[in-house]
Amino acid sequence: MGSFTGPIRALAESTAQNRALNNGFYEIWLSRRLNATQAAIFARNYCAWIETVPDQIARVFLSHDDLEAKCETVKNLFSEMGFGDPEKTHISMLRRFMSDLVTRLQGSPYNVLEDKRPLLPTTLELTKLQRELFGNNDPQVSAGALLAQEWQAYTMLVQLYEGTRLYMPLWGHQIEFHEACEYFYLHIGDAEKEHKIQSIHSAEAYCHSQGEFERIRAGYEGFLTALEHFWVGLTEDINKVNAR
């Protein structure tokens, strides 16, 4: 273990207190159902963000020159891409669930891939900054951004799943609901736990001085700031719908 293992782990564990994980959208999502229009706004923007994740991980791989760090990143990417099965890619499972949810709420077919409403400015901001952070030629910055992404993801997905349970009656039968939730169970049960460990190892491989640690911190904080803005933008837009 390197001399910066402790600080890197402490930085990762501090994610739980970050405003990106303590946001207004989670408060709404956990307390009441969205209507069909609000749910479609969420589906459109959340899927648009999540579909970029494999590309960002690939950019991290390209920015790394450490063999161990590259191997850890490949494990993460292979998981995201369904271990080579297009139907099991994480984004495919998410799109199926979100399309099904909005369809049931509005009582007519909905496909998130066919939703052409403009993305929110804060969604575009997040995906743009991700490209800059994960594609950074500075491996410390990209490793820090990956650390933030993976350490917020587990809590995020637990929160989203817990809110999803409010919609269970729409499926009519518990078995059908749980079958539809494979995206959440995959991440809560195994994938994100592994990704958290892998992101720690990647950061450790590039941290041998205080200066390198500060660049890791810069990537970490940059990602979480953009993510906080994403949730704020989503919350504001949903509340506008509620006010009309």
MOHUKA-V861909 format. One line per field, one symbol per residue. psi: psi as a letter, one per 40 degrees, with the letter a starting at -180 (. if undefined). burial: # if it has 16 or more other C-alpha atoms within 10 Angstrom, else .. Layout:
psi = ???
burial = ???
This chain:
psi = hieedddddddddeddeiedegiddddddediiiidddddddddddddddeeddddddddddeiehddddddddddddddfffehdeeiddddddddddddddddeeihhhddeheiiiiddddddddddddddehehddddddddddddedddddddddddddddedddedhddddddefddddddddddddddddddddddddeheiddddddddddddddddddddddddddddddddde.
burial = ...##..##.##..#....##..###..##..##.#.############.#.############....##.###.##.####.....##################....###.........###.##.########.####################.###.##..##........#..######.##..##.###.##########....##.##########.##########.##......
